[in-house]
Each structure stands twice: as structure tokens, then as C-alpha cells.
Amino acid sequence: MRFCSEVILGTMVFGSMTQPGLHAENTPPSTLETPLALPQAVSVVRVDARTGRLVRGVVVKSQAGSPSAASANPQVRAMVEETAKNLDVSPLLVDSVIQVESNYNPYAISPKGAQGLMQLMPATARRFGVKDSFDPQQNLEGGVRYLKFLQETFQDDRLAVAAYNAGEGVVQQYGGLPPYPETQRYVERVLTLYSVAPVPPQGKIYRYRTASGSILLTDTLH
């Protein structure tokens, strides 16, 4: 969410896997029938893209060694698609936002305090009825509802994505994309991922860019 940069991990990731929100039984069986793989915390040092400085942080690795337990779990991917479709938001856009926000790490916490897959700030989580930001299903529903609200508010995916990063008030204040380098890079990264989303192999698919700048995939020639 707001000005998310290097993602770090909070101490709650080291707690018991019996905490509320970490049990598969709290997630609808249609989306997650088995628990997520137990994550491992790994200390890493990387270069901050904004400052060029070395930053030490903690990331989550699955038992198989992938960047996060959720990113390797097809059930979470299915949960993303189902939640996005139910709320009438492009699953490809939601996927792009999640990749930039947390890289599918459901336990991620940013330096600003944004949490979970879609990096919800606590105030935003409360606003959209999320009680546990580290529960993937709750986080997704809150994040997608917020993204949909921004799309309806600005009628432009580019501005909706900018507002997801910087806040709707900032976008309204500037009447467009804020002159913040971080927000501009964020929008570029999300929309680049969105525009190069893989095309399903079956049948012929046509790709169009709408007036709002979003990408439309359809099997109908316009």
C-alpha cells in the first residue's frame, strides 16, 4: 500500500501456526483445502532501488525454497482469481498489484506498516472490514474491494493504481498522477506486468488497450 518499499517480516510470522488466520479451516474450502506450506524466515541483504543503499530484511521461503509459500501454492493463485472475479475486477490486474506489493508473501510487512498479500495499511483494512490482514482470503477481499473502489472513483486504471500506492486523496489533490518518483515507478511496474500478462493458449485471443489504459483480453475481434 502507501509507499511500500523493501518488504520486511513482522514477528508474528514466527508465532505458532495455530494462530487465527493461519489455519486452512478459516478459509472457504472452495479456495483453500489444505494449509499453506510452513514458511522459513531468511535474512537477506539487497539494494534499495530508491536510495541505492544496502538494506537488510527478512523474507519468507517455502520448504521447497521458492520466494514465498504462497507464490508456489496454486490454491492461493486460484483464490486470487476467484476473489477478483467475484468482485468484478480483472484477476490479471490484482495479480500484478500483488506481485509488486508483496510478491505473494502473505506475511509481509512494509516499513510503513502495510500488511499481507496486498499490503493493506491498518486503516484501510478496517475500512474494508478486514480483521486479520495475514489471513490471505480476508486480505485479498479487502485489497480487491479497495482497488475496485479506486477504479470506480477515478475511472482510470492508471490513477486507480497510483491511488492504491499513494492514497486517493493525493491523486485527487494533484488531479492526476502524483509527481512522486516512487508512485510513478510503482504505476509503471504494475501496468507493465498487467500489459504483458500471459495469453491463454487455447483458441485465438485478441488483446486491446482500453481508453483508460487497461488491457482487455477477448476472443472476439473488435
N, C-alpha and C positions, 0 to 999 in steps of 0.2 A: 504494500500500500504506500502511504505517503513517504516519498523519498527513500525507498528501500534501497540499500546498497549491499554491503557484504552481509550475507546471511550467517547468523550465528545460532547456536543452540542453547536453549534455556536449561536450567537444572531439572525441569520436570521430565525431560527425556530419560533421565537416569532413574526415575522412580519405578515403582512396580508396574508391571504390565496389567495389573488388575485395577488400575485407576479408572474412574469413569471416563468414557470416551475412547479407551484403548481396547475395548472388548468388541469382537465382531458381533456379539449379541445385541449391541446397541445400534447396529446398523441394519437397515432393512435387508432381509435375506435375498431379495431380488438383486441387490447390488454388491453385497459382500458376504459370502457364505463362510469364509474361513478367515482367521486372523491374519493381519499383516505379519510379514517376517520380522522377527526380533531384530531391531537395529543395533548397530555398533557405532559408538561415537569415536571419531578420529580427528585428532588435532592436525590442522593444515596451515601452511603459510602461503599466501598468494598476493599478487599485486592488485591494489585497489585501482580500478580503471579511472576513477575520478581524480585521485591525488597522485598516483604513481608510487605510493608508499607501500611497504610490505605490511600486511595485516595478518595477524594470527586469529584463527577462528576454529570452530568445530563443525564438522559435517557428519551426517549420518550415512553409514554404509550398510547395505543388507548383508546377509550371511554370504551371498554369492559375490559380494564385492562391488555391486553397482552403486551409483551415486546416492541412491536412497531406496529404502524398502518399497516405497510407493511407486517409484518410477519403473520398477521391474514387475509390478503387480498388475496384471491385466484387469483385475477386478476394480482397481481404482480408476483405470482408464475408462472402463465401462460405466463406472459411477459418474465420471465427468460428463460423458456423452448423454447419459440418461437425464442427469440433472439439468444440463443445458437445454436439451430438447423439451423437457417438461416446462421450462420457464421461457421457452421461445427465444433463446439466444444461441448463436452459432457455436456448436461444440468446438470448431476449429479456433474461434476467437478465444474461447475460455481456455483451451489447451495452450494457446500462445501466451496468454497472460500468466498462466500457472508456470510455464517454463521460465519466463523472465522473473517472476516474483520469487519462486521457491525451488524451481527445478524438481517439483513433485516431492519435496520434503515436507511431510505433514507435521513435523515437529519444529520447523524453522521459526526463529525469532530474529527480527531485524534489530539493528542498533536503536531504531526509533520505537521499537515495541510492537511492530506488526507481527502477526502470528499465523502459523499454519500454511496450508497449501496456497491459498490466495492472499496471504499476508494481510489479514484484517487487523486494523487498529481496534483497540478495545471499544472505543466509542462507536465505531462503525458496526462492530459485531453486535453490540447491544441494540443499535438502531434497527438491525435486520433480524433480531430475535435469536442470535447465536449465543448459546450459553457456554459452550465448550469449543473454542477455536481450534483445539487439537484433535477434535473428532472430525475426520475427513468429510463425512456427509454433511454435518452442520456447517463446516467451514465453506464447503462448496455451495450450499444453498444460500448462505449469506452473501458470499462473494458474487455469485451469479445474479442474485437479486439486485445487488448494488450496481453491477455492470449494466443490467437491463434498465434500471432507473436512470443511469447516466446516458444510455443510448436514447431513451425517451426524452430526457431533458434537453440534450444537445442536438439530437437528430443527425449525428455525425460520429462515426466510429472513431475517427481520429481524435476528436475532442473528448469523447467518452473515455478513451484510453488515457488521455492526458489528465482528465479529472480523476481517474482511478489512482493515478500516481500522485498528483499534486493537490487534489481536493477540488470539488465542484466550485467552491467559492473563488478559488484562484482563477479558474478558467472563465468564470463569469466576470471577474474583475478585469481581466485583460481582453475579454470579448473574443477569445480565440486561444491558440496555443501559447502558453506562458513562455516568456523569454528565459526560461531556466534550462541550462545545458543538460542537467540530469533528466529533466522531464522530456526534453526533446530527444535525447538518446533513448529513453525508455520507450517513447512512442515509436521511434524508428525500429527498435528491436522487436517490439510486439507485432507491429504491422508487417515487418519483413517476414517473420515466422508465419504470420497469418496468410500472406500472399504466396508463400512457397509451400503451403500445406500439400501433402501428397494427394494426388488424384486417384480415386478408386480404380482398380484395374479392369473391373467388369464393365463392358459397354463403352460407348463414347461419351465423354464428359466435356462440356464446354465451360470455360472459365471467363467470367466477366467482372469488370470493376464497376461498382455502382457509383452514383453521383456523390454518395457520402464517403467514397474511398474504400469501402469494404469489398471483399471478394465474394462473388456469387458463383457456386458450382451447380450446374444443372445439366440434365440430359436432353434439354430442348434447345434447338438452335434459334436464337433471337434475331 
